[in-house]
């Protein structure tokens, strides 16, 4: 046998096993501890998921027909949503589907809100839920829940009502739905109106709260004068318009199939449908899951919430993302998540984009704007590819070799910061390069700010002395600026 040195030939010829890189999965495994949480059971009497999906398909039947017609027509697809030819397209769709133009407009809006069609700039495309509609009950229920969440957009608010009053009612409606869910039967509209009024008053008081601080007598006098002025009767919004706004809310929820309204013998009453009862239960469970987590994630900042979710497996983590998002306006939540993604912690960067996947369409514009930022570009491109319908296993194909290498280093940084050395060694196998020397050459070229630390950690962790020496030499060269 010929002898060889134990160093260079092995490092030069070591080949990496080519596997599909799953960057975030690798990073998450760095801190995941398996924790079993029994799946909560829906309230007694809730129909099986297959029956709930059948009811959801019935609610969205016209929206599905319109979305499928648009998918075939392609040209009128974009014109249905806007443009000078919209009227013509609506008339053609109405004639083809035996619906009125008004029904076409309403159905198109529902299709868009339920994710059956997706808007990309000036183009509307069939959503993935449309393709899965007949075979995937989960996709159907998610689509209906998206419509349920957007009930206030389905039914126009009464004219002449201040936008602030409309916003207050939208914020207070979950309390009304909780009462309907707990009642397990019809509730008189006057009782709902009393609850709505109380909740609106609570919201106004919460906005007027001022933290107590030590003040000088002059400051206290000035503050008292300001407070007296701020609480004059004419400055406080009245509740005279609440009955009309409650009617609007109940009609909007009835329009999406969440409840039914009955005139009744003495007074109108509202009852949650099985779909509505199930949806309210799901929302309450999401909030309870987040509230029961060790960090109390629903009340935390985005960074603390993501740290609290890092040890959860993907399913429970997504439930907590949804609960955290439900407690905030989407615009502020998206901005906060992207701010965390711009930070130095690579694990939180990946988790922030996982949370943005839960946001979906409302985050598209903000995510698309980050493709010009080198640290966020690979994550944004993967997010957009999956949003536009690419399979998560194939989404990596949208990245260039350089972007994939940058993502590999970023993920390795997350593993080095939060994981074990064994996982870092296994991460080496997910590189797109075929050999260690090729990987090291390209890692040096991408200029990731954590390159030196990643290579030093990998050299310390790898059991092969020859490979460890080559990686350590590469780290030294990056540190000193050598070739």
N, C-alpha and C positions, 0 to 999 in steps of 0.2 A: 504493500500500500504506500502511496505517496503521502508524505506528511505535509501539513500546511500550518501556517500560523493561525492561531485561534481568533485573530482580529479581523483584518481587512477583508479577506475573501467572503467571510460570512456576511459582513455588513454590506459588501458590495452586491452580493447575489441574493440576499434575503428578499423573498417576494411576499407581498401583502396579499391576503386572501380578499378577493374582490367581492364585497357584499353591498347591498343597498344601504347607503348611509341614512340612519334615522337619528339625526342629531339630538332632537329634544328628548326622544325616548332614552338615549344614552345619558343625557344630563339628568333627567328625572331619576333614573335608576341610581344615580350617585347619592341621592338623599332619601329615596323611598324606603319606608319600612312598611311592610304589609300590615294593614290594619283592616280587620273584617268588621263591617258594619251591617247588621241585618237590614235587608231592604224593607222600608216601611210599607205597610199594607194600606190600600185605600179604604175609605169608610165602607162599612157594611151596606150592601145594596148597590154599590157602584158596579155598573155593567163591566163585563170583560173588555180588554183592550180591543178585541176584534169588533165588538158591538159599538164601542166608542168611535172607532175608526170608520165604521159604516155610517154613523150619524154625521161625522165630520165630512165624509165624502158627499153626503146629501146636502149639507149646508153649502158646500163649495162646488156643487155640481155645475152651475152655470159658469162659474169662474174657470173651471177646468175645461169646459167645452170651448170657451172663448180663447183660452190660452192655447189649446190644441189647434184651433182654427188659425190663430195668428202664427203658430209655428209652421203650419203648412203654407200659408200665404206669403210669409216672410216680408214682402214689401209693405203691406198695410200694418205689419207688426209694429213698426216704429211710429207709423202715422196714427195709430190708435191712441197713443199717449199724448201727442202734441202735433202742431203743424197745420198748415192750411188744408191738407187733405184729410184731416181727422174726421170731419163730418162724413165725407164720402166713404171712408173705411168703416165707420160705424154703421152706415146704411147698408153696405155690402155684408158686413158681419150679421146685422139684424136679419137681412133677407136670407142668408145662408143658414142661420141657426134658429129662425122663427122666434126672434126676440125683438123687443122694442129698442130704439137707440139708447133710451135711458137705462134699460137693463144691460145693454152692452157696456156703457160707461161704468155702471156700478160693478159689473162683473169683472171688467178689466182692472179696476182699482183693487178689488178683492184678490184677484190673481197676483197683482204686484205685491200687495201687503202680505200675502200668504207664501210668497217665495216661489210661486208657480212660474213667474217670469222675472227676469232680472234685468235691470237697466244698466247699460254700460255706455256712458256718454249719450250719444244720439241713437243708440241701437238697443232694442229689447230682444232678449234671447230666452228660450225656454229654460226654466230653472231645473236643477237636478230633481227637485220634488215632483215635477211634472212627469219626468221619466220613470220615477219610482212609484207613482200614484196608485197604480192598480195592484202592486205586489208588496208594498212596504207599509204596514200599518203605522210604524213609528214615524215615517216621513209624513204621513197624512196627519197624524196628531200634532207633530211639530208645526206643520203648516197651519193647522187650525189655531193652535195656541198663538202663533205669530199674528194671526188675524184678530184673535181675542185681545191681545196686548194693544192692538192698534184700533180698538173700538171707537175712540174719539175722532179718528180720521174717516170712519165709514159714514157717520151720520153728521151732517153739518150742524154746528152750534146755532142756537137761536140768534137772529139778527138783533142788533142794538144792545148786546150784552158785552160788558168790558172783558177784554182778554184775560185780565187778572182774575176775574170771577170764574171764568171758564177753567182756568188753570187750577184754581182752588178746588173746584168740584172734581176735576180729573184726579187730583191728588187725594181727595177724600173718598173716592169711589171704592177703593179696596176695603175700607171699613164697612161700607154698605154690603159689599159682596161677602165679607166675613160673617155678618149677621145673617144673611140669607143662607149661607152654608151651615152655620150652627143651628139655625131654626129647623132645618131638614123639612121644610114645607113652605107654604105660601106665607108672605108677610105683607101686611097692609102698607100701602104707599105712605099714608100719614106717619106711620112709625118709622119708615125709612127716611122721611123728610126730617123728623126730629133728630135722628142720628146724624144725618148729613149736616144739619145746622150746628150741632154740637162739635162735630169734627172740624168744620170750617172755622168756628170760633177758636178751637184749640190751635189750628194752624196759624191763625192771625196773632194769637197770643205768643206763640213760639217765635214768630218773626219779630215781635216787638220787645222780646226779652233783651235786657242790656246787662252784661256782667257787672257786679258791684265792685267798685274799686275805692280806695281811700281818696277823698277829695277835700280841698280847702272849702271853707264856708262860701267863698265867692263862686267856686266851681259848682258847689251843690246848689246854690241859688239859681245859677244859670241853667243847670241841668233840670231843675224843677220847672223853671219857666218853659224850657224846650219840651219837656215831657207833657206839660199841661197843654201846650199848643198842639203837640202831635196827637193828643187824645181828645181834642175837641170833636163833638158829634159829627160835624160836617166832614172831618178828615177820615172817619172810619167807614169803610164800605158797608152798605146795608145788606140785609138778607132777603129783601123783598123779591128778588129774582130767583131765589133758590127753587121754588116749586117748578118753574119752567125749566131750570137747568137739571133738576132731578128727572123730569119727564124726558128731557133730551138724553140723559145718561142711560136711563132704563130702555128707551127706544133703541139707542145705539147698541147696547148689549143684547137686546132682543134681535137686532138685525144680524148679529154675528152668531146667533144660536146659543147664547150663554144663558138666557132666561126667557120666560114667557110672561106676558102681561094679561091679566084677566080683569074685565070690568067689575065683576062681583056684584052681589045684590046691594050691599051697603057702600062699599068703597073698593077702589081698584086694589089688586094685590099682585105681587111679583113672586115668581118661583124659579129657582135655578133649574135648568135642564140637567140631565145626567152629564152632558159635556161640561156645562158651566160648573157644576158641583165638583167634578173631577179636576178641572183646571184650577179652581180656587184652592182645593186641597194640595195640589202640586205646588202652587206658589207658597202656601203656608209651610209646607215641608221644606222647601228650599231655604226659607228664612230661618226655620228652626235648626236645620243642619248647620247653617253658618253661625247662628247664635250659640250653638252648643260646642263649637270647635274650641280648642284650647286658647286660641288667641282672640276669640270673639271677632272673627274676620269681617263681619258685616259692618262693624263700626270703625274699622281700621283704615289707614291710608292704603293706597294701591300697593306700595312697597311692602308694608307689614302684612297685608292680605296675601300677597304672593308668597312671602316667606312662610306664612302659616299654611298655605296650600302645597308647599313644595314637597312635604312628606306624604301627601295623599296620592293615591293612584288616580289615573285620569278621570274616571267616572265621578267619584266624590269631589274632586277638584273642580270639575265643570259645574257641578251643582252649587258649589260655593261661589264660583265666579258669577253665576246667574243671580244668586241672592244679593251679592255685593252690587252688581249692576242695577238690580231692581230698586235699590235704595238711593240711586243717584240719577241725575240727568245724563243721558248718553254722551252728550258733547263733553261734559266735564270729566266723565269716567274715561273716555277714550284719550283725552289730553293727558290725564294723570297716568294712564298705563304707558303711553308713549314716552312720557318723561322718565318713567322707571326704566324703560327699554334703552334709553340713551345713557343710563348710568354705567358703572364699571362692572357690575355683577352680571356675568354672562348667563348664569342660571335664571335670574330674574328677567333677563332680556327674552329668553325663550318662553318663559311662563307668561310674560306680558302678551306675547303674540298668541299664545294659547287662549288667554282670556279674550283677546280681540276676535278670535274665531267664534266665540260665543256671541259677541256683539253682532257679527255678520255685516249685512249691507250698510247699516248706518256708519260703519267705520271705514268704508271703502275709500272715500276721498282722502281722509287723513292718512291711511296706510299707503295709498298710492303716492302721496306727497313725500313719503320717507325714502323712496327708492333712490333719491339723490344723495342720501347719507350713507357713507360706506359701512358704518357699523350696523345699520339697520337694513341695508339693501337685500342681503340674502333672505332674511326673515320676511321682509315685505314681499319679495318676489314669490316665495313659497306660499304666503298667505293669499296673494292675489291668484295664483295658479289654482289653489284649492277652491277659492271663492268662485272662480270661473268654471269649475266643474272637473278639474283634474283629480285623478285618484291620488290620495296622499302618498302612496308608494311610488307613484310616477312623477310627483311634483318636482323632485330634485332635478329632473331633466331640464327645467327652465334655467338652472344656474350654469354659468360658464365654469370652466375648470378653476379659474382664479377665485370666483365667488364661492364655489364648493370648498376650496381649500381654506378660504377665510372662515367659513362656517365651521369647518373641522377644527381649526385652531380655537375658535370661540367656544365651541362645545368642550374641547379639551380643557380650556380654562375653567369652565364650570365644574368639570369633573375634578380637576386639580384642587379647586377651592372647597368643594363640598363632598367629594367622594373618596373612594379607596384606591390604592395603587393598582390593585388587580383590575378594576374597571378601566382605569386609564390605559393599561396595557391592552385590554380588549378593544378599547376605542381605536387603537392603531389599525385594527383590521377593517375599520369602516372607511378608511381613506380611499379616495378615488384613484390614487396613483398605484401603479403596479409594484413598485419596489420602494424600499426605505430610502435609498439615495434620491430617487425622483421626488418622493414626498418631501424630504429635507430641502431639496433645491427649491421647490415651489413654495414651501412654508416660509423660507427665507425671503422669497420674492414678494409675497403678498403684503408684508409690512404690518402684520397685526401687532398692536401694542403689547400684547401678552406673549409674544412668540418666545422670548428668552425664558420666561417663567415656565411656560408649557414644556419646552424642550428639556429644561433642567429637571422638572418633575418626572417627565417620561424616562429620562436617563436614569434617575434614581430608582424608578419603579421597575424597570424592565430586568428580568433575570438573566438575559443573554449578555455576557460581558462585552462581546464585540459590537453588538448593536447599541448597547448603552454607551460605549466609547464614541461611536460615530455620532450619536445624538448629542452627547455632551460637547463634542467638537463643534457641531453645528450651532449649538447655543452660544459657545464662546465666539464663534465667527460673527453671529448676529450682534452680540453684545459689543464687540470691538469694531464692527463695521467691515469685517474682512469678507472676502469672496467665499 
